[in-house]
Amino acid sequence: MENNIYSREILETGLKLGQILSDRISREAFATDPAASLPEAGLSSDMTVYADTADTVHLVVPASIDATRLSKGDDAYLEELGRQALGACFYDDLPK
């Protein structure tokens, strides 16, 4: 049951963020002053927000690494690390 509650919270946060980011004006306001918009998405206003653009992609450094899974070359874990680090910022041709 706890997983369902957690998943629902993540989905609700994703929906709220998606609504903010899908509108050009809301997205620009969010990138300029995220502290004003973060509470609308149910997130702490003291978070640091970096906005990716077509020519700027931010790499997220995970707080911890599972050294055992890394040393074993666990494909699922390596994919998870890549997704955490780059989020949805994958380009066929990287901006120069």
BAFI-3210 file (N, C-alpha, C; in Angstrom, 3 decimals, decimal comma, padded with zeros to 6 digits):
// residues 96
n [1|2|3|4|5|6|7|8|9|10|11|12|13|14|15|16|17|18|19|20|21|22|23|24|25|26|27|28|29|30|31|32|33|34|35|36|37|38|39|40|41|42|43|44|45|46|47|48|49|50|51|52|53|54|55|56|57|58|59|60|61|62|63|64|65|66|67|68|69|70|71|72|73|74|75|76|77|78|79|80|81|82|83|84|85|86|87|88|89|90|91|92|93|94|95|96]
n.u [000,814|001,964|003,686|001,811|000,746|003,043|003,702|001,430|001,758|004,094|003,172|001,209|002,809|004,383|002,388|001,568|003,979|004,315|002,120|002,844|005,222|004,462|003,277|004,408|004,778|004,402|006,479|008,763|008,517|008,774|011,424|012,769|012,000|011,866|011,169|008,727|006,981|007,442|006,111|003,488|003,618|003,854|006,350|009,370|010,238|012,879|014,520|017,060|016,855|017,573|017,292|017,084|018,042|017,913|020,599|021,933|022,554|022,024|023,896|023,097|024,452|024,360|023,402|024,396|026,155|025,764|028,217|028,725|026,849|027,659|030,324|029,793|028,754|026,033|023,492|020,843|021,099|023,062|021,664|019,697|021,288|022,138|019,685|018,998|021,063|020,891|018,220|015,529|016,979|018,094|019,743|019,771|021,607|023,932|023,775|026,025]
n.v [-001,194|001,224|001,763|002,410|004,831|006,409|006,342|007,616|010,176|010,960|010,928|012,936|015,155|015,190|015,752|018,330|019,759|019,344|020,778|023,369|023,652|023,248|025,454|028,276|030,869|030,337|028,507|030,118|031,906|030,107|029,200|031,584|032,417|030,063|029,511|030,657|029,049|026,371|025,552|025,313|022,942|021,244|021,056|021,798|025,175|025,863|024,543|024,095|025,064|024,228|025,133|023,321|023,963|024,213|024,418|024,059|021,680|020,216|018,239|015,909|015,119|012,193|011,629|009,382|006,357|002,994|001,037|-001,711|-002,681|-001,083|-001,957|-004,533|-004,080|-003,814|-003,652|-002,591|-000,911|000,867|002,081|003,303|005,148|006,775|007,852|009,258|011,112|012,551|012,934|013,668|014,648|013,876|013,876|013,349|014,607|016,389|019,732|022,208]
n.w [000,000|000,710|-001,461|-003,473|-002,527|-002,532|-005,259|-006,300|-005,209|-006,518|-009,158|-009,006|-008,399|-010,701|-012,601|-011,778|-012,119|-014,852|-015,853|-015,148|-016,619|-019,241|-020,333|-021,966|-020,777|-018,023|-017,695|-018,187|-016,038|-013,953|-014,344|-013,928|-011,326|-009,385|-006,723|-006,266|-007,695|-007,022|-004,567|-005,565|-006,900|-004,859|-003,759|-001,925|-001,434|-001,238|-002,970|-005,483|-008,791|-012,094|-015,393|-018,315|-021,671|-025,278|-025,865|-023,482|-021,094|-018,003|-015,785|-013,356|-010,298|-008,594|-005,158|-003,887|-004,746|-005,740|-005,206|-005,454|-007,347|-009,453|-009,898|-010,753|-013,188|-013,627|-015,785|-015,602|-013,399|-014,311|-016,386|-014,858|-013,412|-015,522|-016,337|-014,022|-013,917|-016,338|-016,761|-018,806|-020,849|-023,495|-026,514|-030,026|-031,644|-030,072|-028,877|-030,062]
ca.u [000,000|002,840|004,137|000,744|000,676|004,258|003,556|000,404|002,365|005,014|002,351|000,586|003,873|004,704|001,296|001,633|005,148|004,014|001,208|003,622|006,247|003,925|002,885|005,634|004,883|004,601|007,820|009,738|008,395|009,329|012,876|013,258|011,747|011,274|010,646|007,315|006,193|007,666|005,033|002,319|003,820|004,006|007,779|009,972|010,662|014,315|015,251|017,742|016,308|018,340|016,457|017,768|017,621|018,410|022,061|022,483|022,009|022,631|024,150|022,799|025,350|023,577|023,906|025,166|026,323|025,861|029,497|028,645|026,141|028,501|031,459|029,289|028,272|024,581|022,921|019,665|021,572|023,746|020,610|019,093|022,212|022,065|018,415|019,059|022,027|020,501|016,778|014,993|017,769|018,859|019,691|020,441|022,750|024,106|024,033|027,459]
ca.v [000,000|002,383|002,039|003,078|006,207|007,066|006,499|008,627|011,472|011,270|011,251|014,247|016,154|015,243|016,440|019,756|020,318|019,333|021,882|024,605|023,714|023,136|026,785|029,049|031,955|029,716|027,908|031,200|032,388|029,050|029,220|032,842|032,458|028,772|029,477|031,041|027,994|025,055|025,155|024,920|021,543|020,468|020,894|022,803|026,363|026,099|023,703|024,778|024,626|024,574|024,888|022,917|024,608|023,485|024,416|023,854|020,510|020,073|016,883|015,774|014,203|011,496|011,763|008,180|005,353|001,613|000,588|-003,130|-002,795|-000,436|-002,830|-005,714|-003,666|-004,065|-002,825|-001,863|000,152|001,859|002,837|004,143|006,261|007,666|008,583|010,210|012,166|013,367|013,112|013,459|015,494|013,071|014,433|012,579|015,458|017,331|021,112|022,544]
ca.w [000,000|000,772|-002,823|-004,208|-002,045|-003,008|-006,701|-006,520|-004,906|-007,611|-010,325|-008,782|-008,527|-012,126|-013,280|-011,446|-012,797|-016,276|-016,136|-015,049|-017,651|-020,595|-020,768|-022,156|-019,794|-016,707|-017,705|-018,028|-014,660|-013,105|-014,487|-013,368|-009,885|-009,047|-005,353|-006,289|-008,337|-006,420|-003,648|-006,339|-007,273|-003,636|-003,484|-001,057|-002,176|-001,099|-003,920|-006,568|-010,077|-013,284|-016,561|-019,537|-022,912|-026,441|-025,895|-022,137|-020,410|-016,677|-015,319|-011,928|-009,603|-007,563|-003,786|-003,541|-005,802|-005,267|-005,741|-005,798|-008,633|-010,448|-010,211|-011,464|-014,494|-013,640|-016,849|-015,118|-012,519|-015,140|-017,054|-013,819|-013,157|-016,674|-016,283|-012,909|-014,227|-017,480|-016,849|-020,147|-021,750|-024,429|-027,855|-031,076|-031,958|-028,982|-029,287|-030,026]
c.u [000,860|003,352|003,082|000,624|001,868|004,151|002,536|000,971|003,314|004,234|001,703|001,611|004,249|003,650|001,363|002,821|004,910|003,110|001,942|004,548|005,703|003,482|004,135|005,819|005,133|006,003|008,885|009,709|009,010|010,852|013,487|013,138|011,086|010,657|009,174|006,432|006,332|006,568|003,748|002,390|004,009|005,449|008,284|010,477|012,158|015,160|015,956|017,237|017,212|017,488|017,326|017,193|018,175|019,937|022,723|021,769|022,759|022,764|023,915|023,742|024,556|024,232|024,741|025,155|026,425|027,101|029,469|027,981|026,958|029,640|031,034|028,796|026,797|023,916|021,733|020,095|022,262|022,731|019,938|019,975|022,168|020,803|018,422|019,948|021,529|019,008|016,292|015,798|018,688|018,654|020,350|021,717|022,865|024,343|025,521|027,676]
c.v [001,261|002,753|002,778|004,541|006,994|007,325|007,581|010,020|011,897|011,666|012,629|015,369|016,314|015,984|017,941|020,428|020,391|020,483|023,221|024,736|023,675|024,478|027,660|030,120|031,390|029,123|028,979|031,750|031,383|029,069|030,470|032,884|031,150|028,728|029,842|029,919|026,628|024,644|024,735|023,447|020,661|020,221|022,040|023,970|026,634|025,187|024,584|024,200|025,130|024,209|024,510|023,685|023,784|023,433|024,291|022,689|020,366|018,598|016,845|014,740|013,521|011,620|010,554|007,222|003,984|000,999|-000,879|-003,313|-002,163|-001,356|-004,094|-005,372|-003,954|-003,112|-001,994|-000,695|001,252|002,709|003,796|005,354|007,273|008,491|009,620|011,391|013,105|013,610|012,805|014,227|014,651|013,641|013,469|013,302|016,472|018,736|021,416|023,809]
c.w [000,000|-000,617|-003,619|-003,805|-002,600|-004,508|-007,026|-006,264|-006,019|-008,856|-010,184|-008,920|-009,991|-012,915|-013,032|-012,136|-014,296|-016,678|-016,100|-016,256|-019,071|-021,169|-020,822|-021,091|-018,392|-016,595|-017,485|-016,603|-013,689|-013,150|-013,849|-011,848|-009,438|-007,652|-005,309|-006,835|-007,682|-005,445|-004,375|-006,737|-006,045|-003,255|-002,624|-001,890|-002,052|-001,995|-004,938|-007,874|-011,190|-014,487|-017,754|-020,710|-024,066|-026,468|-024,525|-021,470|-019,093|-016,318|-013,819|-011,330|-008,496|-006,180|-003,367|-004,720|-005,157|-005,920|-006,166|-007,156|-009,754|-010,875|-010,958|-012,869|-014,687|-014,634|-016,378|-014,235|-013,320|-015,906|-016,068|-013,518|-014,294|-016,669|-015,160|-013,266|-015,315|-017,589|-018,248|-021,190|-022,624|-025,821|-028,823|-031,486|-030,849|-029,512|-029,157|-029,239]
res [m|e|n|n|i|y|s|r|e|i|l|e|t|g|l|k|l|g|q|i|l|s|d|r|i|s|r|e|a|f|a|t|d|p|a|a|s|l|p|e|a|g|l|s|s|d|m|t|v|y|a|d|t|a|d|t|v|h|l|v|v|p|a|s|i|d|a|t|r|l|s|k|g|d|d|a|y|l|e|e|l|g|r|q|a|l|g|a|c|f|y|d|d|l|p|k]
***
